[in-house]
Amino acid sequence: MLMATPVTTGSEKALLRAYYTAVEGTDPEYGQGAIEKNDVPHREITHFVWLIQVPAPADIPEWQRRLNAAVDPKHGSFRVTPASAEDQRRVESGEITLQQ
């Protein structure tokens, strides 16, 4: 199986996508809170989908574990994937501005 490589932003950062699935009836803000607890530059690009910038090389399973550790599984869970080349382009062009 071929693994996708996270897109890097410069020589020391990688851009990932974090997908949050909320448990029905829970506050969806738990997802945002989990991102903020990990203190990484981020931006929600669509409902429950964030771009996060992490140190390179990005360990996708580790970042998924970190995000899930920051939210009670009774509220929801994260799935983390590499960001697309288009996501990278939009961040580099300033079309998407990451926040801390």
MDTraj code that builds the backbone (N, CA, C; nanometers):
import mdtraj as md
import numpy as np

residues = "MET LEU MET ALA THR PRO VAL THR THR GLY SER GLU LYS ALA LEU LEU ARG ALA TYR TYR THR ALA VAL GLU GLY THR ASP PRO GLU TYR GLY GLN GLY ALA ILE GLU LYS ASN ASP VAL PRO HIS ARG GLU ILE THR HIS PHE VAL TRP LEU ILE GLN VAL PRO ALA PRO ALA ASP ILE PRO GLU TRP GLN ARG ARG LEU ASN ALA ALA VAL ASP PRO LYS HIS GLY SER PHE ARG VAL THR PRO ALA SER ALA GLU ASP GLN ARG ARG VAL GLU SER GLY GLU ILE THR LEU GLN GLN".split()
xyz = np.array([
    [0.0842, -0.1172, 0.0000],
    [0.0000, 0.0000, 0.0000],
    [0.0888, 0.1235, 0.0000],
    [0.0618, 0.2175, -0.0871],
    [0.1382, 0.3396, -0.0978],
    [0.0868, 0.4407, 0.0024],
    [0.1752, 0.4981, 0.0829],
    [0.1362, 0.5971, 0.1831],
    [0.1607, 0.7366, 0.1262],
    [0.0648, 0.8248, 0.1473],
    [0.0812, 0.9632, 0.1031],
    [0.1770, 1.0344, 0.1977],
    [0.2590, 1.1200, 0.1425],
    [0.3522, 1.1974, 0.2220],
    [0.2891, 1.3310, 0.2551],
    [0.2927, 1.3735, 0.3828],
    [0.2377, 1.5037, 0.4167],
    [0.3076, 1.6139, 0.3386],
    [0.2332, 1.7143, 0.3002],
    [0.2884, 1.8286, 0.2290],
    [0.3667, 1.9124, 0.3289],
    [0.4887, 1.9490, 0.2943],
    [0.5684, 2.0307, 0.3847],
    [0.5552, 2.1770, 0.3470],
    [0.5625, 2.2615, 0.4477],
    [0.5616, 2.4058, 0.4265],
    [0.6982, 2.4550, 0.4726],
    [0.7890, 2.4714, 0.3799],
    [0.9253, 2.5039, 0.4157],
    [0.9968, 2.3763, 0.4594],
    [1.1130, 2.3917, 0.5205],
    [1.1911, 2.2742, 0.5562],
    [1.1556, 2.2174, 0.6930],
    [1.0763, 2.2903, 0.7721],
    [1.0533, 2.2421, 0.9071],
    [0.9077, 2.2236, 0.9451],
    [0.8145, 2.2455, 0.8530],
    [0.6720, 2.2341, 0.8834],
    [0.6021, 2.1435, 0.7833],
    [0.4973, 2.0755, 0.8302],
    [0.4147, 1.9918, 0.7434],
    [0.2694, 2.0341, 0.7626],
    [0.1923, 2.0234, 0.6571],
    [0.0521, 2.0605, 0.6596],
    [-0.0327, 1.9340, 0.6543],
    [-0.1240, 1.9204, 0.7510],
    [-0.2116, 1.8039, 0.7587],
    [-0.3572, 1.8484, 0.7589],
    [-0.4461, 1.7550, 0.7254],
    [-0.5906, 1.7766, 0.7377],
    [-0.6390, 1.6948, 0.8559],
    [-0.7202, 1.7565, 0.9402],
    [-0.7782, 1.6877, 1.0554],
    [-0.9300, 1.6917, 1.0410],
    [-0.9909, 1.5752, 1.0307],
    [-1.1362, 1.5610, 1.0148],
    [-1.1953, 1.5218, 1.1495],
    [-1.2922, 1.5973, 1.1973],
    [-1.3555, 1.5679, 1.3254],
    [-1.4958, 1.5136, 1.3022],
    [-1.5271, 1.4042, 1.3688],
    [-1.6615, 1.3471, 1.3654],
    [-1.7188, 1.3595, 1.5055],
    [-1.8202, 1.4444, 1.5193],
    [-1.8835, 1.4655, 1.6489],
    [-1.9865, 1.3568, 1.6750],
    [-1.9974, 1.3161, 1.8004],
    [-2.1032, 1.2242, 1.8415],
    [-2.2331, 1.3045, 1.8445],
    [-2.3370, 1.2475, 1.7880],
    [-2.4657, 1.3163, 1.7812],
    [-2.5091, 1.3633, 1.9204],
    [-2.5528, 1.4890, 1.9260],
    [-2.6009, 1.5460, 2.0511],
    [-2.4933, 1.6107, 2.1358],
    [-2.3667, 1.6072, 2.0903],
    [-2.2590, 1.6708, 2.1669],
    [-2.2240, 1.8051, 2.1045],
    [-2.1538, 1.8864, 2.1802],
    [-2.1122, 2.0192, 2.1354],
    [-1.9983, 2.0044, 2.0335],
    [-2.0188, 2.0510, 1.9107],
    [-1.9140, 2.0364, 1.8091],
    [-1.7884, 2.1178, 1.8391],
    [-1.7964, 2.2098, 1.9340],
    [-1.6799, 2.2907, 1.9683],
    [-1.5691, 2.2087, 2.0339],
    [-1.5995, 2.0863, 2.0758],
    [-1.4944, 2.0010, 2.1318],
    [-1.3838, 1.9782, 2.0295],
    [-1.4183, 1.9708, 1.9030],
    [-1.3173, 1.9527, 1.7985],
    [-1.2223, 2.0704, 1.7931],
    [-1.2764, 2.1909, 1.7910],
    [-1.1933, 2.3119, 1.7903],
    [-1.1062, 2.3163, 1.9155],
    [-1.1639, 2.2814, 2.0297],
    [-1.0883, 2.2821, 2.1542],
    [-0.9710, 2.1864, 2.1509],
    [-0.9898, 2.0706, 2.0915],
    [-0.8810, 1.9723, 2.0816],
    [-0.7676, 2.0255, 1.9951],
    [-0.8032, 2.0914, 1.8855],
    [-0.7005, 2.1521, 1.7987],
    [-0.6222, 2.2564, 1.8794],
    [-0.6946, 2.3441, 1.9497],
    [-0.6298, 2.4510, 2.0259],
    [-0.5438, 2.3966, 2.1393],
    [-0.5852, 2.2881, 2.2031],
    [-0.5056, 2.2283, 2.3112],
    [-0.3708, 2.1802, 2.2605],
    [-0.3620, 2.1468, 2.1322],
    [-0.2357, 2.0993, 2.0751],
    [-0.1463, 2.2129, 2.0281],
    [-0.1962, 2.3371, 2.0398],
    [-0.1151, 2.4560, 2.0158],
    [-0.0408, 2.4524, 1.8818],
    [-0.1161, 2.4261, 1.7740],
    [-0.0588, 2.4257, 1.6396],
    [-0.1313, 2.5283, 1.5536],
    [-0.0613, 2.5899, 1.4590],
    [-0.1305, 2.6783, 1.3648],
    [-0.2377, 2.5980, 1.2913],
    [-0.3553, 2.6586, 1.2746],
    [-0.4679, 2.5840, 1.2177],
    [-0.5692, 2.6791, 1.1541],
    [-0.6581, 2.6205, 1.0753],
    [-0.7722, 2.6935, 1.0185],
    [-0.8776, 2.5909, 0.9819],
    [-1.0010, 2.6153, 1.0250],
    [-1.1116, 2.5298, 0.9822],
    [-1.1477, 2.5719, 0.8409],
    [-1.1375, 2.4803, 0.7446],
    [-1.1597, 2.5154, 0.6038],
    [-1.2997, 2.4785, 0.5567],
    [-1.3595, 2.3802, 0.6190],
    [-1.5006, 2.3470, 0.6001],
    [-1.5470, 2.2922, 0.7341],
    [-1.6762, 2.2733, 0.7488],
    [-1.7296, 2.2272, 0.8764],
    [-1.6611, 2.0980, 0.9197],
    [-1.5974, 2.1025, 1.0368],
    [-1.5284, 1.9880, 1.0972],
    [-1.4045, 1.9409, 1.0211],
    [-1.3462, 2.0263, 0.9375],
    [-1.2209, 1.9918, 0.8685],
    [-1.1236, 2.1076, 0.8885],
    [-1.0090, 2.0758, 0.9504],
    [-0.9069, 2.1761, 0.9765],
    [-0.7793, 2.1422, 0.9015],
    [-0.7075, 2.2469, 0.8619],
    [-0.5682, 2.2323, 0.8227],
    [-0.4882, 2.2627, 0.9473],
    [-0.3897, 2.1786, 0.9775],
    [-0.3007, 2.2038, 1.0903],
    [-0.1572, 2.1973, 1.0406],
    [-0.0747, 2.2856, 1.0943],
    [0.0663, 2.2886, 1.0575],
    [0.1467, 2.2347, 1.1748],
    [0.2266, 2.1323, 1.1484],
    [0.3015, 2.0626, 1.2532],
    [0.4482, 2.0541, 1.2129],
    [0.5369, 2.0252, 1.3092],
    [0.6776, 2.0082, 1.2737],
    [0.6952, 1.8918, 1.1749],
    [0.7834, 1.9117, 1.0782],
    [0.8157, 1.8065, 0.9813],
    [0.9333, 1.7260, 1.0333],
    [0.9389, 1.5998, 0.9994],
    [0.8388, 1.5264, 0.9229],
    [0.7196, 1.4917, 1.0128],
    [0.6006, 1.5029, 0.9577],
    [0.4785, 1.4787, 1.0343],
    [0.4547, 1.3289, 1.0508],
    [0.4263, 1.2897, 1.1726],
    [0.3898, 1.1510, 1.2025],
    [0.2367, 1.1499, 1.2123],
    [0.1712, 1.1132, 1.1034],
    [0.0241, 1.1217, 1.0964],
    [-0.0433, 1.0406, 1.2075],
    [-0.0053, 0.9154, 1.2305],
    [-0.0706, 0.8420, 1.3405],
    [-0.0512, 0.9103, 1.4763],
    [0.0658, 0.9680, 1.4981],
    [0.0924, 1.0370, 1.6248],
    [0.0044, 1.1610, 1.6387],
    [-0.0119, 1.2394, 1.5316],
    [-0.0979, 1.3581, 1.5396],
    [-0.2441, 1.3189, 1.5564],
    [-0.2843, 1.2122, 1.4950],
    [-0.4215, 1.1644, 1.5145],
    [-0.4401, 1.1231, 1.6613],
    [-0.3415, 1.0545, 1.7172],
    [-0.3474, 1.0148, 1.8571],
    [-0.3539, 1.1375, 1.9488],
    [-0.2706, 1.2375, 1.9218],
    [-0.2683, 1.3595, 2.0043],
    [-0.4031, 1.4308, 2.0022],
    [-0.4601, 1.4455, 1.8827],
    [-0.5895, 1.5136, 1.8735],
    [-0.6975, 1.4340, 1.9452],
    [-0.6979, 1.3036, 1.9258],
    [-0.7990, 1.2208, 1.9914],
    [-0.7799, 1.2172, 2.1426],
    [-0.6562, 1.2314, 2.1905],
    [-0.6310, 1.2359, 2.3343],
    [-0.6858, 1.3640, 2.3972],
    [-0.7048, 1.4667, 2.3151],
    [-0.7518, 1.5957, 2.3651],
    [-0.9039, 1.6093, 2.3637],
    [-0.9743, 1.5077, 2.3167],
    [-1.1210, 1.5114, 2.3152],
    [-1.1729, 1.3783, 2.3703],
    [-1.2712, 1.3857, 2.4567],
    [-1.3302, 1.2649, 2.5137],
    [-1.4005, 1.1883, 2.4020],
    [-1.3769, 1.0572, 2.3885],
    [-1.4418, 0.9806, 2.2815],
    [-1.5946, 0.9824, 2.2893],
    [-1.6490, 1.0222, 2.4024],
    [-1.7949, 1.0368, 2.4134],
    [-1.8436, 1.1554, 2.3306],
    [-1.7507, 1.2461, 2.2942],
    [-1.7864, 1.3659, 2.2191],
    [-1.7539, 1.3567, 2.0706],
    [-1.6484, 1.2820, 2.0359],
    [-1.6113, 1.2715, 1.8951],
    [-1.4713, 1.2180, 1.8775],
    [-1.4273, 1.2165, 1.7506],
    [-1.2935, 1.1662, 1.7205],
    [-1.2404, 1.2306, 1.5936],
    [-1.1081, 1.2228, 1.5787],
    [-1.0378, 1.2787, 1.4639],
    [-0.9808, 1.1699, 1.3758],
    [-0.9716, 1.2038, 1.2474],
    [-0.8965, 1.1267, 1.1488],
    [-0.8042, 1.2269, 1.0813],
    [-0.6764, 1.1957, 1.0708],
    [-0.5771, 1.2880, 1.0158],
    [-0.5197, 1.2296, 0.8875],
    [-0.5064, 1.3156, 0.7856],
    [-0.4497, 1.2774, 0.6567],
    [-0.3519, 1.3858, 0.6109],
    [-0.2706, 1.3559, 0.5116],
    [-0.1881, 1.4624, 0.4536],
    [-0.2783, 1.5676, 0.3889],
    [-0.2358, 1.6904, 0.3896],
    [-0.3060, 1.7956, 0.3169],
    [-0.2789, 1.7777, 0.1679],
    [-0.3665, 1.8327, 0.0880],
    [-0.3491, 1.8235, -0.0576],
    [-0.2517, 1.9309, -0.1071],
    [-0.2046, 1.9135, -0.2279],
    [-0.1200, 2.0153, -0.2904],
    [-0.1976, 2.1462, -0.3040],
    [-0.3278, 2.1374, -0.3284],
    [-0.4114, 2.2583, -0.3380],
    [-0.4198, 2.3286, -0.2022],
    [-0.4339, 2.2518, -0.0935],
    [-0.4318, 2.3115, 0.0406],
    [-0.3007, 2.3859, 0.0612],
    [-0.1915, 2.3213, 0.0256],
    [-0.0587, 2.3811, 0.0394],
    [-0.0498, 2.5111, -0.0402],
    [-0.0955, 2.5081, -0.1635],
    [-0.0910, 2.6273, -0.2477],
    [-0.1699, 2.7413, -0.1848],
    [-0.2885, 2.7088, -0.1321],
    [-0.3752, 2.8114, -0.0728],
    [-0.3138, 2.8716, 0.0538],
    [-0.2442, 2.7906, 0.1327],
    [-0.1759, 2.8427, 0.2517],
    [-0.0575, 2.9295, 0.2095],
    [0.0228, 2.8799, 0.1166],
    [0.1410, 2.9555, 0.0723],
    [0.1044, 3.0874, 0.0063],
    [-0.0089, 3.0918, -0.0664],
    [-0.0506, 3.2143, -0.1346],
    [-0.1168, 3.3142, -0.0404],
    [-0.1489, 3.2699, 0.0819],
    [-0.2173, 3.3570, 0.1760],
    [-0.3689, 3.3523, 0.1643],
    [-0.4192, 3.2728, 0.0711],
    [-0.5637, 3.2575, 0.0567],
    [-0.6242, 3.1976, 0.1842],
    [-0.5501, 3.1065, 0.2462],
    [-0.5871, 3.0522, 0.3766],
    [-0.4795, 3.0972, 0.4755],
    [-0.5228, 3.1657, 0.5792],
    [-0.4308, 3.2113, 0.6831],
    [-0.4500, 3.1253, 0.8066],
    [-0.3431, 3.0636, 0.8503],
    [-0.3505, 2.9805, 0.9703],
    [-0.3464, 3.0695, 1.0935],
    [-0.4148, 3.0281, 1.1983],
    [-0.4152, 3.1008, 1.3246],
    [-0.3562, 3.0124, 1.4327],
    [-0.3042, 3.0719, 1.5361],
    [-0.2460, 2.9948, 1.6459],
    [-0.3509, 2.9675, 1.7499],
])
top = md.Topology()
chain = top.add_chain()
for i, resn in enumerate(residues, 1):
    res = top.add_residue(resn, chain, resSeq=i)
    for name in ("N", "CA", "C"):
        top.add_atom(name, md.element.get_by_symbol(name[0]), res)
traj = md.Trajectory(xyz[None], top)
